[in-house]
Amino acid sequence: MVILVIQHRVTDYQGWKKAFDSDPIGRAKNGVTRHTIYRPAEDPNRVIVNLEFRSLEQAQKFLPALHELWKRVGAKLGFDGPGGVDAHILEEVERIEY
């Protein structure tokens, strides 16, 4: 499994969530199999989004589309385009359940 982890600040979580839910670039059609959203308890204006993919290639192909989206709407949603976002593609190397 491959996860694209995205972290950034928002000025209005509800507004950001509405924009996220509108799915402007089509997560499922671009290989996203699941997403999770987190907000740190001590900083509810920060969001962490995990987008899961079956392959590294799908995640690598999706990231540039996200950068273009962030350029267009980032300032409206409370972060400064791609520069205000921390995004990394992670490959799972181990999973142990307890």
C-alpha positions as CSV (number, residue, x, y, z in Angstrom):
1,M,0.0,0.0,0.0
2,V,1.1,3.6,-0.7
3,I,-0.2,6.6,1.1
4,L,0.0,10.2,0.1
5,V,0.1,12.2,3.4
6,I,-0.9,15.8,3.1
7,Q,-0.7,18.4,6.0
8,H,-1.7,22.0,5.9
9,R,-3.5,24.8,7.8
10,V,-7.1,25.9,7.1
11,T,-8.9,29.0,8.2
12,D,-12.3,27.4,8.2
13,Y,-12.5,23.7,8.6
14,Q,-16.1,23.4,7.5
15,G,-15.4,25.4,4.3
16,W,-12.3,23.3,3.6
17,K,-14.3,20.1,4.2
18,K,-17.0,21.2,1.8
19,A,-14.4,21.8,-0.9
20,F,-12.7,18.5,-0.1
21,D,-16.0,16.6,-0.3
22,S,-16.7,18.2,-3.7
23,D,-13.8,16.0,-5.0
24,P,-12.8,18.4,-7.8
25,I,-10.1,16.2,-9.3
26,G,-11.8,12.8,-8.9
27,R,-10.0,10.8,-6.2
28,A,-11.5,7.4,-7.0
29,K,-11.0,7.7,-10.8
30,N,-7.4,8.6,-10.1
31,G,-6.6,5.5,-8.0
32,V,-7.4,6.6,-4.5
33,T,-8.9,3.6,-2.7
34,R,-9.5,5.2,0.7
35,H,-8.9,8.5,2.6
36,T,-8.7,9.5,6.2
37,I,-8.7,13.0,7.7
38,Y,-7.2,13.9,11.0
39,R,-7.1,17.2,13.0
40,P,-4.7,17.6,15.9
41,A,-6.6,18.2,19.1
42,E,-4.3,21.1,20.0
43,D,-4.6,22.7,16.5
44,P,-8.0,22.2,14.9
45,N,-7.0,24.5,12.0
46,R,-4.5,22.0,10.8
47,V,-5.6,19.0,8.7
48,I,-3.8,15.8,7.9
49,V,-5.2,13.8,5.0
50,N,-4.1,10.3,4.0
51,L,-4.9,9.2,0.5
52,E,-4.3,5.5,-0.1
53,F,-3.3,4.0,-3.4
54,R,-2.6,0.5,-4.6
55,S,0.6,1.6,-6.4
56,L,3.4,4.1,-6.2
57,E,2.8,5.1,-9.8
58,Q,-0.8,6.1,-9.1
59,A,0.2,8.3,-6.2
60,Q,3.1,9.9,-8.2
61,K,0.6,10.6,-11.0
62,F,-2.0,12.2,-8.7
63,L,0.3,14.5,-6.8
64,P,0.9,17.0,-9.7
65,A,-2.9,17.3,-10.1
66,L,-3.1,18.2,-6.4
67,H,-0.4,20.8,-6.8
68,E,-2.4,22.5,-9.6
69,L,-5.5,22.4,-7.5
70,W,-3.7,24.0,-4.5
71,K,-2.4,26.8,-6.8
72,R,-6.0,27.6,-7.7
73,V,-7.8,27.3,-4.4
74,G,-5.2,27.2,-1.6
75,A,-5.4,30.9,-0.7
76,K,-9.2,30.7,-0.5
77,L,-9.0,27.7,1.9
78,G,-6.4,29.2,4.2
79,F,-3.1,28.0,2.9
80,D,-0.7,29.5,0.5
81,G,-1.0,27.2,-2.5
82,P,1.5,24.3,-2.8
83,G,4.0,26.1,-0.7
84,G,1.7,26.0,2.3
85,V,1.3,22.2,2.0
86,D,3.5,19.4,3.3
87,A,2.9,16.3,1.1
88,H,4.8,13.1,1.0
89,I,4.3,9.7,-0.7
90,L,5.0,6.9,1.7
91,E,5.3,3.2,0.9
92,E,4.2,0.9,3.7
93,V,7.0,-1.4,4.7
94,E,5.5,-3.1,7.7
95,R,2.1,-3.4,9.4
96,I,1.7,-5.2,12.7
97,E,-1.6,-5.2,14.5
98,Y,-1.9,-5.7,18.3
